[in-house]
Amino acid sequence: MQSATGNVITVINYIEEHLNETLDLDRIANAVHYSKYHLHRMFVHEIGITIHDYVQRRKLTEAAKLLIFSDQPIMEIALLAGYESQQAFTAIFKEMYKKTPNRYRKDEEFYPLQLRYVLNNSPMKFEKAAFWQKQIVFATLDDIPDWMSLLPLVIDGFPYLDERQYVTKLQESIDHKRALILKDADTAVGAMAFHEKTGGIDFLGVHPQYRKQGIAKAFIRRALEECRDIDKDVSITTFREGDKADTGYRDTLKKLGFTEADLLVEFGYPTQRLILKKENLEETG
């Protein structure tokens, strides 16, 4: 009998093979011979978002790619994405990308909203941050391929992330002992880049299968061990409140004790800086 993870992998494979077709829960459930109710629960439990949201985000990413790398009319792209009118497509695209399809095409800068999830078929399950914290180590240059394999799975948390520029910054972080990584066998399940002097967290990503296991908290604690002498608040930027593109990053950070600070615009995208105040560091760490 196939595991829950195996069933979700089957669903993802089916979605990817039929991405240019009309996809809904009924069709997918029938195709994989599973009840809608159990399939919905299983998918959300494994990766944290609904099948509907995953399909929508994947279709919009492929639409964004066509806007930049093809000359297809926007109406044709809207139909491929599953929208019967250009107006409906424009409304949801702007909610997610913060630009109209026409503006996005003119700017000629593609970035994905959601890439395909590649899951670990046999993930370890330890739900205590203390367990994972002991496994977190400084990343080395040899870890870059595994780190970059994690990146497509967490790209939904980083609007406008440029992969080529990212590798250069990652190498610098590794050289200066500012990059931490956590692995489950050969799978990178979490990664963090931070600055021990400014208290800034530049990157914090957790594999979708592992997000309910206290790994984000483990990384915060581990980073605080390296920033014991810091005299500033720890900070990170994320989505603004109510952003439809957010799959739960903001809520996770708020639960860890981060509070709202400055509203920012980064690379044309509206974000917000969150801070973990110095007086709360001891409690969190």
N, C-alpha and C positions, 0 to 999 in steps of 0.2 A: 504494500500500500504506500502511495506517495505521501510524503510529509506535507505539512502546511506550507513550508517554504517552497517545496517542489511544485505544489499547486499554484502558488503565486508566480513562480518562474514560468510555468505553462501559460498563465494568463498574460504575463508581460510579453512572452514570445508571440502569442496570438495577436495582441494589440499591435505590436510592431509590424507584424506581417500584413495587417489590414488597416494600417493607419490612414490610408487615403479613402477608406470606406466609412459608411455610417456605423458607428459603434455605440452601443448602450449596454447597460447591465444585462438586459434580457438576452441580447444576441451573444454576449460573451459567456454568460452562464450556460446557455444551450450548447455553445461550441465546446466548452470544456467539461460538460456533463456534471454540473454542480448546481445546487440550489442558489438562487439569488441571495437569499438571506445569509447563508453560510459563506458564500463567496465574498460578499461585501464585508462581513466581519473579519474574515481571514486576511483580506487585502489590507484593510485599515490596521489590523493588529501587527502585520509584518512590516509595513513601510510608513504608516502614519497618515496617509491621505487616502481619499476614496478613489475608486476606479474612475468615476466621473471626472474628478479633478486631475488625475493623472493623464487621462485621455485628452482632456481639454488643453492642458499645459503642453503635452507633447505635440498636439495638432498645431497649437499656436507657435511653437518653436519651429516646426517645419514650414509654417506659413511665413514666419519672419525670414527664414532662409531663402524662400522663393522670392520674397520682396527684394532681397539684396542681390541674389545670384541668378535671377531670371528676369525676363521681360514680360512675364504673364500679367494680364490685367488684374487689378485688385479684386474685381468681382469673381474672376475664375479662381483666384486663391481663396477667396471667402467660401466658395462652394466646396472646394477641396477640404477646407477646414471644418465643414459641416454647418455652415451658416447660409440661410436662404436669401439673405440680403446683405448688401455691402454695409448698410447702416448698422445692422446687428453685429457684424464682424468688426467694424470700426470701434463700436462701443466697448466690446470685451477686450479687443487688442489694446486700446488706450488704457483700460483699467489695469492691465497686466504690464504693459511696456512703458506706460506714461507718455506715449506718443501715438499719433494717428498712424495708420499704415502708410499713408502718403508721406508724412514727415519722416518716418522710419526709413522708407526707401530712399528719400533724398539725402539723408545723413550717411548712408552707405556704410553703416557699422553694425555687423551682425553679432548678436550675443544671445545665447540660448536661455530660455525660461526654464526648460526642463529637458534633461537628456535621459536616455534610456537607463533604467535601473538594472544593474547587474548584481544579483544577490549571491550571498554565501550560502551554500546548500546545507552546511552544518555549523551554524554559528554557536559560539559559546554563550551561555546565558548565566550571568552573574549580575544581580540587580543592585549590588552595593558599590558605591563610588570608591570605597576603601580598597576593594579588590583590584579594580582597574587602575587606581592611582599607582599601585606598586608596579604595574606593567608599563607605565608611561616612561619613555626614555628620550634622550636627545636624538634627533634625527641626524643621520649622516648622509653624505652625498650618494651612497649606495641605496638609500631609502627613497630617492626622488622618483623612480618609476612607480613604486607602490603608492607614494603620496599623490602622484598625478593620476593614478587609477582611481583614487578616492574622489578626486576633484569633480568628475562628471556626476557623481552621486549627490554632491552637496552644492552644485552650481546654482540651485534654486535659492540659496541663501545669500548669493553675492552678485547683485545686479552689476552688469558691465565689467565683469572680471575678464581681463585679457590674458589668455593662457600663455602666450609667448613672453609677455612682460612678467607674468607671474613666476615663471621658472627662474628668471634672473634674480628676482627679489627673494625667492625661496633659497637659492644658493647663498645669498648674502646672510639670510637668517641662520642657515645651517653653520656657516663659517663663524658667526658670532655667538653660537650657542643660544639662539633665540627661537629654535624650532623643536617642538616636541611631537612624538608620534606614538601611537598605540596600535599594536597588531594582534590579530587573532590568527595564529599560524602565519600564512603568507598574505593575509588580507589586512590592509590598513583600514582600521575601523574608526580612527579618530586622529586629528592632527590640529596643532595650534602653533601659530607664529605670534610672538609677543616681543615687547621691548622692555627690558628690565629697568631702564632708567625713567622712561616716560609713563610706564604703566599701561601703555596702549596695547590692546589685543588686535593684531592686524588680520588674523584669520583663526576661526574656530569651526571646524567641520566634523560632524559625526555621521558615520554610515547610517542610512535610514533604518536598517534592521536593528540597530543597537541604540537608538535614541531614547528608549525607555529604561535603559540600564544604568543611569547615573554617570555616564561617561563625560558629559559636559561639566558636571560638578567636579569630577575627578581631575579634569584638565585645569579648571580654575584653581583648585587646591594645589596642584603640582606647580602651576605657574607662580602662585603666591610663595611657594617655598623658594623659588629663584628670585623673588622680588621682596625679600624680607625687609630690606633697608629702604624700600621705596617710601617717599614722603608725599606721594600724590594718590589721587583716586585712580582705581583701575577703570579703563574706559574701552568701549567697543561701539562700533556703529552698526545699525541694523535698520530694518524697515520701520517706517512711521506707523503709528496706530491706524488700523483700518485698511492698510494696504492689502488689496486682494491678491497680490503676488506672494505674500508671506505664507509659508506653509507651517508656521509655528515657531520660527526662530525668535521672534520678539517675546512671545509668551514664555519660552524656555529661559531666556535671560532674565525676565522679570521674576520668575520663580526662584532663580539663583540669587536674588537680592539686588539686581541692578535696578536703578531708577532713572527716570527720564531726565535728559539734559538738553543740549542744543539741537535745534532743527537744522539740518544741513542739506546741501545739494552737492552730490558727488558724481562727477562725469555726467551732469545733467539729470541725475536721478535723485528724487527727494528721499533722504534718509534721516535718521536721528541718532545722536550719540547717547548712549546709556552709560551710567557710571556705577561702580561699586565703591561706596564711600569708605575712606580709610578706617573710620571707626567701626565699620561692619566687617572689615577684613578678617579679624581674629575669629569672629563667629563663623564666617564662611570657610575659613581655612582650617 
